Amino acid sequence: VPFAAGHGGASFWERMEKDPAQKKSFHDSMAADSVLVAGVMVAECREVFDGVESLVDVGGGNGTMAVAIARSFPKMECTVFDLPYVVANVKEEESGVENFRGNMFDGIPPADAVLLKTILHDWDDEKCLEILKSCREAVSGRDEKKKKGKVIIIDMVVGNGDVVGNREMYQAQFSFDLLMFATFNGKERDEEEWRSLFLAAGFSGGYKIIRSLGPRSLIEAYP
Ligand SMILES: C[S@@+](CC[C@H](N)C(=O)[O-])C[C@H]1O[C@@H](n2cnc3c(N)ncnc32)[C@H](O)[C@@H]1O
């Protein structure tokens, strides 16, 4: 990975743990993005949360997205899950959001829905499969009588939705694809690549691209 090659073999996340200034600026910028996306999600995609009583925001950073969802759906149990050095700052009592500190590759706590916002593009297909299999287990069969849960993904679907016929947005998607490759060995995926990942991870209920959020999309995958 080019980033690791230039940083003594350290991954982006390992490097950030040792650099508080970079950590702050990265999470502040992700939080600003989450304010924007959360606004659209809770105003225009409320049906995504129908029947969802509990949600885990995996890789939820400083909790901005989880807090916005908890405020809009006060009865929902919301949890923000991230690496221990990241989640440390979310104030549980004020936000109504629980903290879960850990590594998503060691398992994901059960819930009706798992949210993955700008997570999967950070990883190659092999790691995405690990994450998605864990998410599928987390949202399967928490309550036998209820319909099964879902994984909610916010990421790009290359060449889809608002991007069609929009040169600037297409360019944004390809620039991000390069950035993800150089930083994480990750990538932006087209619909066929998403479909293959969901199938390989055992999502037998299929998936739905709910709507386009500029260059990104909201996808639901059903276990
Ligand atoms: C691109 S950021 C997205 C943050 C947030 N979802 C958002 O969109 O604002 C990726 C997040 O994944 C977290 N992360 C990276 N590796 C992780 C791991 N092994 N377990 C849990 N979280 C991880 C990072 O700390 C970071 O907060």
The ligand as an SDF file (V2000), in Angstrom:
LIG
                    3D

 27 29  0  0  0  0  0  0  0  0999 V2000
  -13.4620    6.8140    6.9030 C   0  0  0  0  0  0  0  0  0  0  0  0
  -13.7520    6.7780    8.6370 S   0  0  0  0  0  0  0  0  0  0  0  0
  -15.5240    6.8540    8.6970 C   0  0  0  0  0  0  0  0  0  0  0  0
  -16.0350    7.4130    9.9990 C   0  0  0  0  0  0  0  0  0  0  0  0
  -17.5690    7.5630   10.0660 C   0  0  0  0  0  0  0  0  0  0  0  0
  -18.2560    6.3180    9.7400 N   0  0  0  0  0  0  0  0  0  0  0  0
  -18.0320    8.6750    9.1510 C   0  0  0  0  0  0  0  0  0  0  0  0
  -18.4110    8.3840    8.0140 O   0  0  0  0  0  0  0  0  0  0  0  0
  -17.9770    9.8320    9.5740 O   0  0  0  0  0  0  0  0  0  0  0  0
  -13.4210    5.0730    9.0410 C   0  0  0  0  0  0  0  0  0  0  0  0
  -13.5880    4.7370   10.5100 C   0  0  0  0  0  0  0  0  0  0  0  0
  -13.2860    3.3380   10.7010 O   0  0  0  0  0  0  0  0  0  0  0  0
  -12.6280    3.1920   11.9400 C   0  0  0  0  0  0  0  0  0  0  0  0
  -11.8880    1.9200   11.9690 N   0  0  0  0  0  0  0  0  0  0  0  0
  -10.7590    1.6050   11.2780 C   0  0  0  0  0  0  0  0  0  0  0  0
  -10.3800    0.3450   11.5720 N   0  0  0  0  0  0  0  0  0  0  0  0
  -11.2860   -0.1400   12.4710 C   0  0  0  0  0  0  0  0  0  0  0  0
  -11.4250   -1.3880   13.1640 C   0  0  0  0  0  0  0  0  0  0  0  0
  -10.5470   -2.3760   12.9580 N   0  0  0  0  0  0  0  0  0  0  0  0
  -12.4650   -1.5460   14.0250 N   0  0  0  0  0  0  0  0  0  0  0  0
  -13.3530   -0.5240   14.2300 C   0  0  0  0  0  0  0  0  0  0  0  0
  -13.2760    0.6730   13.5950 N   0  0  0  0  0  0  0  0  0  0  0  0
  -12.2510    0.8660   12.7280 C   0  0  0  0  0  0  0  0  0  0  0  0
  -11.7310    4.4260   11.9960 C   0  0  0  0  0  0  0  0  0  0  0  0
  -11.2660    4.7160   13.2960 O   0  0  0  0  0  0  0  0  0  0  0  0
  -12.6570    5.5040   11.4320 C   0  0  0  0  0  0  0  0  0  0  0  0
  -13.3900    6.1460   12.4300 O   0  0  0  0  0  0  0  0  0  0  0  0
  1  2  1  0
  2  3  1  0
  2 10  1  0
  3  4  1  0
  4  5  1  0
  5  6  1  0
  5  7  1  0
  7  8  2  0
  7  9  1  0
 10 11  1  0
 11 12  1  0
 11 26  1  0
 12 13  1  0
 13 14  1  0
 13 24  1  0
 14 15  1  0
 14 23  1  0
 15 16  2  0
 16 17  1  0
 17 18  1  0
 17 23  2  0
 18 19  1  0
 18 20  2  0
 20 21  1  0
 21 22  2  0
 22 23  1  0
 24 25  1  0
 24 26  1  0
 26 27  1  0
M  CHG  2   2   1   9  -1
M  END
$$$$
